[in-house]
Amino acid sequence: MKARSLIGFFLLAMVLTGVVQAQESQALLTLEESIKIAMERSLVLHSAAMGVVGSEFRRREAITNFLPQWTAQYSWTGYNTPIVVGVTQAAVPGAVVPTSRDIYNFNTTLSQPLFTGGLNLANYRSSKLGVDISKEGLETAKRDLVLQVRVGYFTILRAEKFLAVAEQQVKNFEAQLEVTKAFFDVGIVPKNDVLQGEVNLANARQQMVKAANDVATAKASFNILLRREVNTPFEVVDILAHRAFPLSFEQSLDEAYRVRPEIRAAQLSVEQAKESVKIARAGFFPTISLTGYYTRFSDNVDMSGGVGFSDRWWVQGLASFPLWNWGNTSFKVGENKVKVTQAEDSKNQLIDAITLEVKSDYLNMQVAEKNITTSEKAIEQAEENLRMFEERYRYQVATQTDVLIAVTLLAQARTNYYGALSDFNVAKAQLERSMGRMYP
């Protein structure tokens, strides 16, 4: 029975291991799925979205400045000796003057601003522009995140291609070493050729280990970007390809001017600075408000009658005129006008930076595109060169060194090709980001 239990446990473990391996092998991530996961889990996007919510609260707060304000006060005053409560009966001859040591008072005020010199309206407009600026900031964060995911995705593909090249180089060196050992066994080549082949093979295996480590590092970094457990296994779809970019530089730049959320945010900042000037100018105008008051006086804690009870209400219209404040308002207006100029300068500087960014990314993409064509031809030449030297080595009209150099040249050509292909896709992604695109 014990043996059967152990066999059953072993079979169950094998089945579960197979299921886990099958699930891991099916963990295939596309670029679109990766972007979706990053969007859902990004703390940067969450913080930017909360910024929009906070700006919306500030806008609603600004609305309350147009509405009446209602306040109330309730007070108790205790005296060491009784005092006169009220004055209505004091003038009646022979009346008993009410006194008490505890006095309670209730006041409530309702105030409605009628005119503030444009202060409340400018505050509201500024807050509303703040909401729009926060939304543009959220759009900017989304585009930055998409670019990070795309670059991380292509980094994984680049590392995997380099690993494949390193593995192929090891296989080529192993095959060559077998041929060299066979020649050595029959006395055709010296021992040095075997040693040389073994050294090159050892070096190639070290490069393969490093390439495998680069793949693991790229995947770990990608998991962190997607806010997953760092060791979560997955595979990516191979989308490394050369698809020519259809737009010219001028078209790309024009799209950047129209689409970039940073430019829209900069323009909104200019408009917000202009509203600040209006807020400062409100100090030149009078403020007019209408206020209603109600007060109740008693020596009872619940304010319900009592000795000396009284209540009354009144309405007051108030106009406050600024006469002289030593130029304080003028200085505030001047300061905010300067901020308008600074905001316009910042916008123009941003446009210049975007122009240079688009130009640089476009040139980088063109360079990588040219390198793809060059490296493709280099691979064909390196493959033919290796084939010829291997054939000549079999007939002993070429040396071991010639073959090893040919293997290295082929590996370098393939590395250059995949590097150029990866650089092209990354440069294209960066160009599309600098144009303001979310995703092509």
C-alpha positions as CSV (number, residue, x, y, z in Angstrom):
1,M,0.0,0.0,0.0
2,K,2.8,2.3,0.8
3,A,4.5,1.7,-2.5
4,R,1.2,2.3,-4.3
5,S,0.8,5.6,-2.5
6,L,4.3,6.7,-3.4
7,I,3.7,5.8,-7.1
8,G,0.3,7.6,-7.0
9,F,1.9,10.7,-5.5
10,F,4.7,10.6,-8.0
11,L,2.2,10.4,-11.0
12,L,0.1,13.2,-9.5
13,A,3.2,15.4,-9.2
14,M,4.2,14.7,-12.8
15,V,0.6,15.6,-14.0
16,L,0.6,18.8,-12.0
17,T,4.1,19.7,-13.3
18,G,2.9,19.1,-16.8
19,V,-0.2,21.3,-16.2
20,V,1.9,24.1,-14.8
21,Q,4.4,23.8,-17.7
22,A,1.6,23.9,-20.2
23,Q,0.1,27.0,-18.5
24,E,3.5,28.7,-18.5
25,S,4.1,27.9,-22.1
26,Q,0.7,29.4,-22.9
27,A,1.5,32.7,-21.1
28,L,2.0,34.5,-24.4
29,L,1.8,38.3,-24.3
30,T,1.1,40.5,-27.2
31,L,2.1,44.1,-27.3
32,E,-1.6,45.2,-27.1
33,E,-2.2,43.0,-24.1
34,S,0.9,44.3,-22.4
35,I,-0.2,47.9,-22.9
36,K,-3.7,47.1,-21.5
37,I,-2.2,45.5,-18.4
38,A,0.1,48.4,-17.9
39,M,-2.8,50.9,-18.3
40,E,-4.9,49.1,-15.7
41,R,-2.2,48.7,-13.1
42,S,0.1,51.8,-13.5
43,L,0.5,53.8,-10.3
44,V,1.6,56.8,-12.4
45,L,-1.7,56.8,-14.3
46,H,-3.6,56.3,-11.1
47,S,-1.9,59.3,-9.6
48,A,-2.6,61.4,-12.7
49,A,-6.2,60.3,-12.7
50,M,-6.4,61.3,-9.0
51,G,-5.0,64.7,-10.0
52,V,-8.0,65.2,-12.4
53,V,-10.3,64.3,-9.5
54,G,-8.6,66.8,-7.3
55,S,-8.9,69.5,-9.9
56,E,-12.5,68.8,-10.3
57,F,-13.0,69.3,-6.6
58,R,-11.3,72.6,-6.9
59,R,-13.6,73.6,-9.7
60,R,-16.6,72.7,-7.6
61,E,-15.2,74.6,-4.7
62,A,-14.9,77.7,-6.9
63,I,-18.7,77.4,-7.8
64,T,-19.5,77.8,-4.1
65,N,-18.2,81.3,-4.1
66,F,-21.2,82.4,-6.2
67,L,-23.6,81.0,-3.7
68,P,-24.9,82.4,-0.4
69,Q,-22.9,81.5,2.8
70,W,-24.8,80.5,5.9
71,T,-23.2,80.6,9.3
72,A,-24.4,80.2,12.9
73,Q,-23.1,80.8,16.4
74,Y,-24.2,79.6,19.8
75,S,-22.6,81.0,22.9
76,W,-22.8,80.7,26.6
77,T,-21.4,83.3,29.0
78,G,-21.2,82.7,32.8
79,Y,-20.7,85.7,35.1
80,N,-19.5,85.6,38.8
81,T,-22.5,87.8,39.8
82,P,-25.9,88.1,38.2
83,I,-26.3,90.8,35.5
84,V,-29.3,92.4,34.0
85,V,-30.9,90.3,31.3
86,G,-32.6,92.3,28.6
87,V,-33.6,96.0,28.7
88,T,-37.3,96.0,27.8
89,Q,-38.7,95.9,31.3
90,A,-36.1,98.2,32.9
91,A,-38.0,101.3,31.7
92,V,-41.3,100.2,33.3
93,P,-41.8,101.8,36.7
94,G,-41.9,99.3,39.4
95,A,-41.0,96.4,37.2
96,V,-38.6,93.8,38.5
97,V,-35.4,93.9,36.6
98,P,-34.5,90.3,35.5
99,T,-31.0,89.2,36.3
100,S,-29.0,86.0,35.7
101,R,-25.5,84.7,35.9
102,D,-25.9,82.5,32.7
103,I,-26.5,84.1,29.4
104,Y,-27.1,82.2,26.1
105,N,-27.0,83.8,22.7
106,F,-27.7,82.4,19.2
107,N,-26.8,84.2,16.0
108,T,-27.2,83.1,12.3
109,T,-26.1,85.0,9.2
110,L,-26.9,84.5,5.5
111,S,-24.7,86.4,3.1
112,Q,-25.0,86.6,-0.7
113,P,-22.2,88.2,-2.8
114,L,-23.7,90.4,-5.5
115,F,-20.6,91.9,-7.1
116,T,-16.9,91.0,-6.6
117,G,-15.2,92.8,-9.5
118,G,-15.0,89.6,-11.5
119,L,-13.0,87.8,-8.7
120,N,-15.3,84.8,-8.4
121,L,-15.8,84.4,-12.1
122,A,-12.0,84.5,-12.8
123,N,-11.4,82.0,-9.9
124,Y,-13.9,79.6,-11.4
125,R,-12.4,79.9,-14.9
126,S,-9.0,79.4,-13.5
127,S,-10.1,76.2,-11.7
128,K,-11.9,74.9,-14.8
129,L,-8.7,75.4,-16.8
130,G,-6.9,73.5,-14.0
131,V,-9.2,70.5,-14.7
132,D,-8.3,70.7,-18.4
133,I,-4.6,70.9,-17.6
134,S,-4.9,67.8,-15.3
135,K,-6.6,65.9,-18.1
136,E,-3.9,66.8,-20.5
137,G,-1.4,65.6,-17.9
138,L,-3.2,62.3,-17.7
139,E,-3.0,62.0,-21.5
140,T,0.7,62.7,-21.4
141,A,1.2,60.1,-18.8
142,K,-0.7,57.5,-20.9
143,R,1.5,58.2,-23.9
144,D,4.7,58.0,-21.8
145,L,3.6,54.6,-20.4
146,V,2.7,53.2,-23.8
147,L,6.2,54.2,-25.0
148,Q,7.8,52.5,-22.0
149,V,5.8,49.3,-22.7
150,R,6.8,49.3,-26.4
151,V,10.5,49.9,-25.7
152,G,10.4,47.2,-23.0
153,Y,8.7,44.8,-25.4
154,F,11.3,45.4,-28.2
155,T,14.1,45.1,-25.6
156,I,12.9,41.6,-24.8
157,L,12.7,40.7,-28.5
158,R,16.2,42.1,-29.1
159,A,17.6,40.1,-26.2
160,E,16.0,36.9,-27.4
161,K,17.3,37.4,-30.9
162,F,20.8,38.0,-29.5
163,L,20.4,34.8,-27.5
164,A,19.4,32.9,-30.6
165,V,22.5,34.2,-32.4
166,A,24.7,33.2,-29.5
167,E,23.2,29.7,-29.4
168,Q,23.7,29.3,-33.1
169,Q,27.3,30.5,-32.8
170,V,27.9,27.8,-30.1
171,K,26.4,25.1,-32.4
172,N,28.7,26.3,-35.3
173,F,31.7,26.1,-33.0
174,E,30.7,22.7,-31.7
175,A,30.3,21.4,-35.3
176,Q,33.7,22.8,-36.3
177,L,35.3,21.3,-33.2
178,E,34.0,17.9,-34.1
179,V,35.5,18.2,-37.6
180,T,38.8,19.4,-36.2
181,K,39.0,16.5,-33.7
182,A,38.3,14.1,-36.5
183,F,41.2,15.6,-38.5
184,F,43.4,15.5,-35.5
185,D,42.6,11.8,-34.8
186,V,43.9,10.9,-38.3
187,G,46.9,13.3,-38.0
188,I,45.8,15.9,-40.5
189,V,45.8,18.9,-38.1
190,P,47.9,19.6,-35.0
191,K,46.7,19.6,-31.4
192,N,46.8,23.4,-31.5
193,D,43.8,23.5,-33.8
194,V,41.8,21.4,-31.4
195,L,42.8,23.7,-28.5
196,Q,41.9,26.8,-30.5
197,G,38.5,25.4,-31.3
198,E,37.8,24.5,-27.6
199,V,38.8,28.0,-26.5
200,N,36.5,29.7,-29.0
201,L,33.7,27.3,-28.0
202,A,34.2,28.1,-24.3
203,N,34.1,31.9,-25.1
204,A,30.9,31.4,-27.2
205,R,29.2,29.6,-24.3
206,Q,30.1,32.4,-21.9
207,Q,28.5,34.9,-24.4
208,M,25.4,32.6,-24.6
209,V,25.1,32.6,-20.8
210,K,25.3,36.4,-20.7
211,A,22.7,36.7,-23.5
212,A,20.4,34.4,-21.5
213,N,20.9,36.6,-18.5
214,D,20.0,39.7,-20.6
215,V,16.7,38.0,-21.6
216,A,15.9,37.3,-18.0
217,T,16.7,40.8,-16.9
218,A,14.6,42.3,-19.7
219,K,11.6,40.1,-18.7
220,A,12.0,41.0,-15.1
221,S,12.0,44.7,-15.9
222,F,9.0,44.2,-18.1
223,N,7.1,42.4,-15.2
224,I,7.9,45.3,-12.9
225,L,6.6,47.8,-15.5
226,L,3.4,45.8,-15.8
227,R,3.3,45.6,-11.9
228,R,3.4,41.8,-11.9
229,E,5.5,39.4,-9.8
230,V,9.1,39.8,-11.0
231,N,9.5,36.1,-11.8
232,T,6.2,35.7,-13.7
233,P,7.0,33.5,-16.7
234,F,5.8,34.7,-20.1
235,E,6.7,34.7,-23.8
236,V,6.2,37.6,-26.3
237,V,5.0,37.5,-29.8
238,D,7.8,38.2,-32.3
239,I,6.8,41.4,-34.0
240,L,10.3,42.6,-35.0
241,A,9.8,43.6,-38.6
242,H,10.6,46.4,-40.9
243,R,7.5,48.4,-41.8
244,A,8.4,51.7,-43.5
245,F,7.1,54.8,-41.9
246,P,4.6,56.5,-44.3
247,L,4.9,60.1,-43.2
248,S,7.6,62.7,-44.1
249,F,9.3,64.8,-41.4
250,E,7.1,67.8,-42.2
251,Q,4.0,65.7,-41.9
252,S,5.2,64.2,-38.6
253,L,6.0,67.6,-37.2
254,D,2.6,69.0,-38.2
255,E,0.9,66.1,-36.5
256,A,3.0,66.8,-33.3
257,Y,1.9,70.4,-33.3
258,R,-1.7,69.4,-33.6
259,V,-1.8,66.3,-31.3
260,R,0.7,66.7,-28.5
261,P,-1.2,67.1,-25.2
262,E,1.8,69.0,-23.7
263,I,1.2,71.8,-26.2
264,R,-2.5,72.0,-25.3
265,A,-1.5,72.0,-21.6
266,A,0.9,74.8,-22.2
267,Q,-1.7,76.9,-24.0
268,L,-4.1,76.2,-21.1
269,S,-1.5,77.4,-18.7
270,V,-1.2,80.7,-20.6
271,E,-5.0,81.1,-20.4
272,Q,-4.9,80.3,-16.7
273,A,-2.2,82.9,-16.1
274,K,-4.5,85.5,-17.8
275,E,-7.2,84.6,-15.4
276,S,-4.8,85.3,-12.6
277,V,-4.4,88.8,-13.9
278,K,-8.2,89.2,-13.8
279,I,-8.2,87.9,-10.2
280,A,-5.7,90.6,-9.2
281,R,-7.6,93.3,-11.1
282,A,-10.7,92.6,-9.0
283,G,-9.0,94.5,-6.2
284,F,-9.6,97.7,-8.1
285,F,-13.4,97.3,-7.9
286,P,-15.9,97.5,-5.0
287,T,-17.5,94.4,-3.6
288,I,-21.2,94.4,-2.9
289,S,-23.1,91.9,-0.7
290,L,-26.5,91.4,0.9
291,T,-26.5,89.9,4.4
292,G,-29.4,88.8,6.6
293,Y,-29.0,88.5,10.4
294,Y,-31.0,86.8,13.1
295,T,-30.2,86.7,16.8
296,R,-31.9,85.2,19.9
297,F,-31.1,86.1,23.5
298,S,-32.1,84.2,26.7
299,D,-31.0,82.8,30.0
300,N,-32.3,79.3,29.1
301,V,-29.9,76.9,27.5
302,D,-32.6,75.8,25.0
303,M,-33.3,79.4,24.0
304,S,-37.1,78.8,24.6
305,G,-38.2,82.0,26.4
306,G,-37.0,82.7,29.8
307,V,-36.2,85.8,31.7
308,G,-35.1,88.6,29.4
309,F,-35.9,86.5,26.2
310,S,-35.6,88.5,23.0
311,D,-35.0,87.7,19.3
312,R,-34.8,89.9,16.2
313,W,-33.6,90.0,12.6
314,W,-32.3,92.6,10.1
315,V,-31.0,92.8,6.6
316,Q,-27.9,94.7,5.5
317,G,-26.6,95.7,2.1
318,L,-22.8,96.4,2.2
319,A,-20.6,98.0,-0.5
320,S,-16.9,98.0,0.2
321,F,-14.7,100.4,-1.8
322,P,-10.9,100.2,-2.1
323,L,-9.6,103.7,-1.6
324,W,-5.9,103.3,-1.0
325,N,-3.6,100.3,-0.4
326,W,-0.2,101.8,-1.4
327,G,-0.3,100.2,-4.8
328,N,-0.7,96.7,-3.5
329,T,-3.3,95.8,-6.2
330,S,-1.2,97.3,-9.0
331,F,1.8,95.3,-8.0
332,K,-0.2,92.1,-8.0
333,V,-1.5,92.9,-11.5
334,G,2.0,93.6,-12.7
335,E,3.3,90.4,-11.2
336,N,0.6,88.3,-12.8
337,K,1.2,89.9,-16.2
338,V,4.8,88.8,-15.9
339,K,3.6,85.3,-15.3
340,V,1.5,85.4,-18.5
341,T,4.7,86.3,-20.4
342,Q,6.6,83.5,-18.7
343,A,3.8,81.0,-19.6
344,E,3.9,82.1,-23.2
345,D,7.7,81.8,-23.3
346,S,7.5,78.3,-21.7
347,K,5.0,77.3,-24.4
348,N,7.3,78.5,-27.2
349,Q,10.3,76.7,-25.6
350,L,8.2,73.6,-25.5
351,I,7.3,73.8,-29.2
352,D,11.0,74.3,-30.0
353,A,11.9,71.2,-27.9
354,I,9.2,69.1,-29.6
355,T,10.5,70.2,-33.0
356,L,14.0,69.0,-32.1
357,E,12.6,65.8,-30.6
358,V,10.6,64.9,-33.7
359,K,13.7,65.7,-35.9
360,S,16.0,63.6,-33.8
361,D,13.6,60.6,-33.6
362,Y,13.0,60.8,-37.3
363,L,16.7,60.8,-38.1
364,N,17.4,57.9,-35.7
365,M,14.7,56.0,-37.4
366,Q,16.2,56.6,-40.9
367,V,19.7,55.6,-39.7
368,A,18.3,52.3,-38.2
369,E,16.4,51.7,-41.5
370,K,19.5,52.1,-43.5
371,N,21.4,49.8,-41.2
372,I,18.8,47.1,-41.7
373,T,19.4,47.0,-45.4
374,T,23.2,47.0,-44.9
375,S,23.1,44.3,-42.3
376,E,20.8,42.1,-44.4
377,K,23.3,42.0,-47.2
378,A,26.1,41.4,-44.6
379,I,24.3,38.3,-43.4
380,E,24.1,36.9,-46.9
381,Q,27.8,37.5,-47.5
382,A,28.8,36.1,-44.1
383,E,26.8,33.0,-44.6
384,E,28.4,32.4,-48.0
385,N,31.8,33.2,-46.5
386,L,31.4,30.6,-43.8
387,R,30.1,28.0,-46.2
388,M,33.2,28.5,-48.5
389,F,35.7,28.3,-45.6
390,E,34.1,25.2,-44.1
391,E,34.2,23.5,-47.5
392,R,37.8,24.6,-48.1
393,Y,38.8,23.4,-44.6
394,R,37.5,19.9,-45.4
395,Y,39.9,19.8,-48.3
396,Q,42.6,21.5,-46.1
397,V,43.0,24.5,-48.4
398,A,41.9,26.8,-45.5
399,T,42.9,26.9,-41.9
400,Q,41.0,26.4,-38.7
401,T,41.5,30.1,-37.9
402,D,39.7,31.0,-41.2
403,V,36.7,29.0,-40.3
404,L,36.5,30.4,-36.7
405,I,36.8,33.9,-38.0
406,A,34.0,33.2,-40.5
407,V,31.7,31.9,-37.7
408,T,32.4,35.0,-35.6
409,L,31.7,37.3,-38.6
410,L,28.4,35.6,-39.2
411,A,27.4,36.0,-35.6
412,Q,28.3,39.6,-35.7
413,A,26.4,40.2,-38.9
414,R,23.3,38.6,-37.4
415,T,23.7,40.6,-34.2
416,N,24.0,43.8,-36.2
417,Y,20.9,43.0,-38.2
418,Y,18.7,42.3,-35.1
419,G,20.2,45.3,-33.4
420,A,19.3,47.5,-36.3
421,L,15.8,46.0,-36.6
422,S,15.2,46.6,-32.9
423,D,16.7,50.1,-33.1
424,F,14.3,50.9,-36.0
425,N,11.2,49.7,-34.1
426,V,12.3,51.6,-30.9
427,A,13.0,54.8,-32.9
428,K,9.7,54.4,-34.7
429,A,7.9,54.1,-31.3
430,Q,9.8,57.1,-30.0
431,L,8.9,59.1,-33.1
432,E,5.2,58.2,-32.8
433,R,5.3,59.3,-29.1
434,S,7.0,62.6,-30.0
435,M,4.2,63.1,-32.6
436,G,1.7,62.7,-29.8
437,R,0.3,59.4,-30.8
438,M,-1.0,57.0,-28.2
439,Y,-0.4,53.9,-30.4
440,P,-0.2,53.5,-34.2
